[in-house]
Every structure is written in structure tokens, then in C-alpha cells.
Amino acid sequence: MSATTDFIADLVRAANSTEKLSPNEVSNMLDRSMDTIRQLRRELGIVPVPGKDALIYIQKVAAGAAKVPHEEWRHGLLHAAEMIRDLHIVRDTGTEFRISESKS
């Protein structure tokens, strides 16, 4: 298994046992996940839309881990795992895509 796949599994396990985690552990895992997501995005040439970046939620949970309910930890950890999984699949399959804004 790759390090990325192992990390995704760690995030899912953590999400399923938030009662065993400290706010610091959650914050550290989410910070690491954001670094991983940013790196994968760079590799793929993905530039997030300002103000609409899917990382905003993860950042908020990481920054407020000591204050938000454990359910928010769970959602943040799972959201991070999903994003990493999806980006990992895109990278490993060589999928090419183009992002454009629709004007409606």
C-alpha cells in the first residue's frame, strides 16, 4: 500500500473513533491532509476558485478543533479523506480534465 492510501485509511479510522482523539491530534491530521491535498493539486495543475475552495471547511475544523463538536471532527476527517482519495485516483489514472467557469 502507498503512503497516500495508508493516510486515507488513517483518516477514516480516526473519523470512526473521534472519542479517542484529542483536539491536537485532529488538528494535526487535518493540517497534514491539507498539505497532502495542496501537493496533489499542484501535481495535477488544479487551482482552487478563491472563496469556494473545498479546503475552507477542513481549515475551519482544524483551527477550531478544541471548540467544535466531535461530529465536526468526523466530517472534517472524512471530507479530507475523500478529497485525497479523489485526487489520488485522478493522478494515478492519468485522467486529464479542464475546469471552466460557466457564465449564467
C-alpha positions in Angstrom: 0.0 0.0 0.0 1.2 3.5 -0.7 1.7 6.2 1.9 -1.3 8.1 0.5 -3.5 5.1 0.7 -2.3 4.4 4.3 -3.0 8.1 5.2 -6.5 7.9 3.8 -7.1 4.8 5.9 -5.8 6.6 9.0 -8.2 9.5 8.4 -11.2 7.2 8.1 -10.2 5.2 11.2 -9.8 8.5 13.1 -13.2 9.7 11.9 -14.7 6.5 13.2 -13.2 6.9 16.6 -13.2 10.6 17.4 -13.9 9.9 21.0 -10.3 8.6 21.4 -8.7 11.6 19.8 -7.5 14.9 21.3 -8.2 18.3 19.6 -4.5 18.5 18.9 -4.4 15.1 17.1 -7.4 16.1 15.0 -5.9 19.4 14.1 -2.5 17.8 13.2 -4.2 15.2 11.0 -6.3 17.8 9.2 -3.2 20.1 8.7 -1.4 17.1 7.2 -4.3 16.3 5.0 -4.4 19.9 3.7 -0.7 19.8 2.9 -1.4 16.5 1.0 -4.3 17.9 -0.9 -2.4 21.1 -1.9 0.5 18.9 -3.1 -1.7 16.7 -5.2 -3.5 19.7 -6.6 -0.1 21.2 -7.6 0.9 18.0 -9.3 -2.4 18.0 -11.2 -2.4 21.7 -12.0 -5.6 22.4 -10.1 -6.1 25.9 -8.9 -8.9 26.3 -6.5 -11.5 29.0 -7.0 -11.0 31.8 -4.4 -13.7 31.8 -1.8 -15.1 28.5 -3.0 -12.2 26.2 -2.1 -13.3 22.9 -0.6 -10.4 23.1 1.9 -12.1 26.0 3.7 -14.2 23.6 5.8 -11.2 21.5 6.7 -9.3 24.6 7.7 -12.1 25.8 10.0 -12.4 22.4 11.7 -8.6 22.2 12.2 -8.3 25.7 13.5 -11.3 25.3 15.9 -10.7 21.6 16.9 -10.7 22.5 20.6 -14.1 24.2 20.3 -16.1 22.3 17.7 -18.1 19.1 18.5 -16.7 15.7 17.7 -19.2 15.3 14.9 -17.4 18.2 13.1 -14.1 16.4 13.6 -15.7 13.3 11.9 -17.0 15.3 9.0 -13.7 17.1 8.5 -11.6 13.9 8.6 -13.9 12.2 6.2 -14.0 15.2 3.9 -10.2 15.2 3.8 -10.0 11.5 3.1 -12.5 11.8 0.2 -10.6 14.7 -1.3 -7.3 12.9 -1.1 -8.8 9.7 -2.4 -10.3 11.5 -5.4 -7.1 13.4 -6.2 -5.0 10.3 -5.8 -7.3 8.4 -8.3 -7.1 11.3 -10.8 -3.3 11.4 -10.6 -2.8 7.6 -10.7 -5.2 7.1 -13.7 -3.7 9.9 -15.7 -7.1 11.5 -16.1 -7.0 14.9 -17.8 -9.6 17.5 -17.2 -10.3 21.1 -17.9 -12.1 23.4 -15.4 -14.1 26.3 -16.8 -16.5 28.7 -15.2 -20.0 28.8 -16.7 -21.5 32.3 -17.2 -25.1 32.1 -16.3 
